[in-house]
Amino acid sequence: MNFKSFAVIGRSIALGVLVLSCQVWVRQLSAKAQSPTLSSREAFASKQAVKQQSYARNICPAQLGQAIDAIANRPEYRRYRWGMLIQTLSSSQILYSRDAQQYFTPASNVKLFTTAVALNQLGSQFRIRTSVYGSNGVLRVVGRGDPSLTDAQLKDLAQQLKRQGISQVQQLIVHDDYFQGPIVNVNWQWEDVASDYGAPVNSLILNQNAIEMTLLPQKLGQPLKFTWNDPLSASQWQVENFSVTAKNGSESTVAVTGVLGKPVLQIWGELAANSEPEPVGVAVRDPAENFLRHFQTALESEGISIAQTMLAPSQKSADEPELAAVESPPLSQLLIDTNQPSNNLYAEVLLRTIGAIKKSDIRNQNTAEMGLEVLKKTLTDLGVEPESYVIEDGSGLSRHNLVSPLALVQLLKAMAQSPQAEIYRASLPVAGVSGTLKNRFKNTAAQGIVLAKTGTLGGVSTLSGYVDVPGYETVIFSIMLNQYDRPAKKMRPAIDEIVLLLSRLRRC
């Protein structure tokens, strides 16, 4: 956990005696967060005590509860909701519990469930295959939701076809119905679905169904200039530019938003004239059409002419040969690509893949719903109490998700004791080293020994995982903080302080 430390050195003379000051750790409280009944001196003393506990070399299990309460009960957190469960892996000894059976919004901690069930149901070597079938001048592309597919793989497919002597195609047909149901979760917020982290999920994904707009300042008072990294994909959007270039040093307030029900993006706000270019991730609006246009371009680049293109429902033909194919990395790598950067698209693909392969109800035409059914059954088999969670998507972007710290700890324990334990653990960010924890816990006792999944939404910060405590044992934890009105970066330090305490546990 990163804290700003500085020496506060005061000198005063009283009754002719020089009093030497000492170096202390200080954390400022804003006036808004101060309790009206707590003096600044008392608040300072309270924080000092907690800091000393957080940074102490060792802490006994019996002292942990008081130390955590001293952090969670600070006046500035009095209106916020904490949920926590901390226990040892081997003996299941509960070291700390706070509203552990209550529901909280989990954000991306949902990915812990999705990736665990995918590993359990599909196996670590499972791959997602994209196939091109063909005969009599017709090529049919069948996608199965590979989230790793890029233009490089499209070029590979085109070259495979070229090597077979194909130079003319009468009809290029794209089948995008391996996943059934809406390509955007109906529970997601509108402000999310136009962004790259809320990209639609379909059977033929290309470049993660996202593109990048770059905003560049111009002369003072002029609209910002914008460019695209993929003009072909960007052509699906119309852009209305209401932005302006502000004076040097101005704070950036730019935002790119979608217009409900229209293929329109609007650019708002200001960017200082001396600012660096600002990238903004945008979702592809029609991913199936986008895939078709890009694959047509790849084929034509290899000298293969296309007479007609179309999107159509899949057709089964046992006699039609597979002419070309590419595969995703193994599931073990897809799990890393899901959990380390907290990739929503990858998580949603895994949920739908589970539903498509393990579906139990052929009447249900919603692949994501079928995936959720398999997820719930698998979690029950793993020992997670069915009443301890409500999961509505695979990524955690939906605010309809409700999860208790108990559910997360039960899951983490089950996976740690499963044959896939090492693969599962390897998918998690490592404190101070990788993924979304790369810049947290640096140069602390927690660096390298905490493997955990982060979760962030407005008013939500969560962290759940493992601490491999030297000289003690592995500790499983889930820390969930909800219903706050401050930026997440101001809330994470308190969570990290608690994890630092866990990293210093010793038997005593």
C-alpha positions, 0 to 999 in steps of 0.5 A, spaced: 500 500 500 502 506 498 502 512 503 505 518 503 510 519 509 513 525 511 517 528 517 513 533 521 519 537 525 516 542 530 521 546 535 518 550 540 521 553 547 517 552 553 520 554 560 527 555 556 527 547 555 528 545 547 523 539 546 525 535 540 520 532 535 520 525 532 518 523 525 511 520 525 507 518 519 501 522 518 495 522 513 491 528 512 483 528 513 479 532 509 474 537 513 468 533 510 470 527 513 472 529 520 467 527 525 464 533 529 465 530 535 472 528 535 478 533 536 483 533 531 488 531 536 484 525 538 483 523 530 491 524 529 492 520 535 487 514 533 490 514 526 497 514 529 495 508 533 493 504 526 499 506 522 503 503 527 499 497 527 499 496 520 506 497 519 508 493 525 513 487 524 508 482 526 501 481 529 498 476 532 491 473 530 488 475 537 490 482 535 487 482 528 480 484 530 482 490 534 487 492 528 482 492 523 476 495 526 481 501 528 481 502 520 474 500 518 471 504 524 475 511 522 470 517 522 470 518 515 468 511 513 462 511 518 456 512 512 460 506 508 458 499 508 464 494 510 463 486 509 469 482 510 471 475 512 478 472 513 480 465 515 486 460 514 486 455 509 488 449 512 484 449 518 478 454 516 479 458 522 476 465 522 480 470 524 475 476 522 468 477 520 464 483 519 457 482 515 460 476 512 453 473 510 450 480 507 450 482 500 454 487 497 455 489 490 462 485 488 464 489 481 469 485 478 470 480 484 464 476 480 470 474 475 472 469 480 466 465 480 466 465 472 473 463 471 473 458 477 467 455 473 470 455 466 476 452 469 472 446 472 467 445 466 472 446 460 479 444 463 485 448 462 487 446 455 480 448 452 481 452 446 475 456 442 476 455 434 474 459 429 472 455 422 471 457 415 467 451 411 466 452 404 464 448 397 462 450 390 464 457 391 461 459 398 465 460 404 462 460 411 465 463 417 463 460 424 465 463 430 464 460 437 466 467 441 474 467 441 475 473 445 483 473 442 481 474 435 485 479 431 486 482 424 492 477 425 488 471 425 484 474 419 490 474 415 492 467 417 485 464 415 486 468 408 493 465 407 490 458 409 485 459 403 490 462 398 494 456 399 489 451 397 488 455 391 482 459 392 482 466 388 474 467 387 469 467 392 461 467 390 459 468 396 462 469 403 457 468 409 458 469 416 454 466 422 454 469 428 449 465 432 453 460 436 451 465 442 444 466 443 441 472 446 442 479 447 449 481 445 449 486 451 447 485 458 440 488 459 442 490 466 448 494 464 448 501 465 447 505 458 453 509 460 457 503 460 455 500 453 458 505 449 465 504 452 470 499 450 469 495 457 462 494 456 463 492 449 458 487 446 459 480 446 457 475 440 460 469 436 465 473 432 469 478 436 474 482 433 479 486 436 475 485 443 470 489 439 473 495 441 476 501 437 480 507 440 479 514 439 484 519 440 483 526 442 488 532 440 488 539 442 488 544 437 488 552 438 485 555 444 477 555 443 477 550 437 474 543 437 478 538 439 481 534 433 479 526 433 482 520 430 481 513 430 486 507 430 481 503 426 477 507 421 473 501 418 470 499 425 469 507 426 465 508 420 459 505 424 459 511 428 457 518 427 461 523 431 458 530 434 464 534 437 462 539 442 469 539 445 473 545 446 481 546 447 482 550 453 488 554 456 494 551 458 494 547 464 487 547 464 484 540 467 481 535 462 474 534 462 473 531 456 468 525 455 465 521 450 458 518 450 453 514 446 446 517 444 441 512 446 438 508 440 442 512 435 449 510 432 452 517 435 457 519 439 458 525 442 465 529 445 464 533 450 468 537 455 475 541 454 482 539 454 488 544 455 492 546 449 498 543 452 495 537 453 498 530 451 493 526 446 488 523 450 485 516 448 478 514 449 476 506 448 469 505 444 465 499 443 464 497 436 456 498 435 455 492 430 460 487 431 458 481 426 458 486 421 465 489 423 467 482 423 465 481 416 468 487 413 474 486 416 475 479 413 473 481 406 478 486 407 483 480 409 481 476 403 482 481 398 489 483 401 491 476 399 488 476 392 481 473 393 475 476 390 468 476 393 462 477 389 457 477 395 457 478 402 452 476 407 450 475 415 446 469 415 443 463 421 448 457 421 446 451 417 448 444 418 452 440 413 456 434 415 459 434 408 462 441 408 469 441 409 473 445 414 478 449 409 481 453 414 481 455 422 484 458 428 484 457 435 485 461 441 490 460 446 488 455 452 483 456 457 489 457 462 491 463 458 484 466 457 483 465 465 490 470 466 487 474 460 481 475 464 483 476 471 489 480 471 487 486 467 480 484 469 477 484 462 469 484 462 469 481 454 473 475 456 469 474 462 462 474 458 465 470 453 467 464 458 460 465 461 457 464 454 461 458 452 459 454 458 452 455 457 453 453 449 457 447 451 454 445 457 447 447 456 441 443 460 435 446 457 435 446 449 429 450 449 432 456 452 435 460 447 439 465 451 446 462 452 448 467 457 442 465 462 444 457 460 451 459 463 449 462 469 445 456 470 451 451 470 455 456 474 450 456 480 450 448 479 457 448 479 458 453 485 453 448 489 458 442 487 464 446 490 461 448 496 458 455 495 452 456 499 446 458 493 443 463 498 450 467 499 450 470 492 446 473 486 449 473 480 447 476 473 453 476 468 459 474 468 464 480 469 461 484 474 459 490 470 452 489 472 449 492 479 444 487 480 450 482 482 449 481 489 455 477 493 457 476 500 464 475 503 462 468 505 461 466 498 467 469 495 471 465 501 468 459 500 469 459 493 477 461 494 477 455 499 474 450 494 479 452 488 485 452 493 483 445 495 482 443 487 486 439 482 486 446 478 489 450 484 495 452 481 492 454 474 487 458 478 491 462 482 496 463 477 490 467 473 490 472 479 493 479 479 500 479 484 501 484 489 506 489 486 507 485 480 502 484 475 495 485 473 490 490 477 495 490 483 501 491 479 502 498 482 499 497 489 503 494 495 509 495 492 515 495 497 511 492 502 511 486 506 505 484 501 508 485 495 509 478 491 505 474 497 498 477 495 494 474 489 487 477 489 482 479 484 480 487 484 473 490 483 471 497 482 465 500 480 462 507 482 461 507 490 464 500 490 471 497 491 473 490 493 479 485 493 478 478 495 484 472 494 490 469 498 495 471 502 501 466 503 504 469 509 511 467 511 512 464 517 504 463 518 500 460 513 495 461 507 490 466 509 483 467 504 480 474 505 474 478 502 474 485 503 468 489 500 467 496 501 460 499 498 456 505 498 461 511 498 461 517 495 469 518 494 473 516 488 475 509 488 483 511 489 481 514 496 478 508 498 483 503 496 488 505 501 484 503 507 483 496 504 490 495 503 492 497 510 488 491 512 491 486 507 498 489 510 496 487 517 494 480 514 501 479 511 504 480 518 501 475 521 505 470 526 503 465 530 503 467 537 
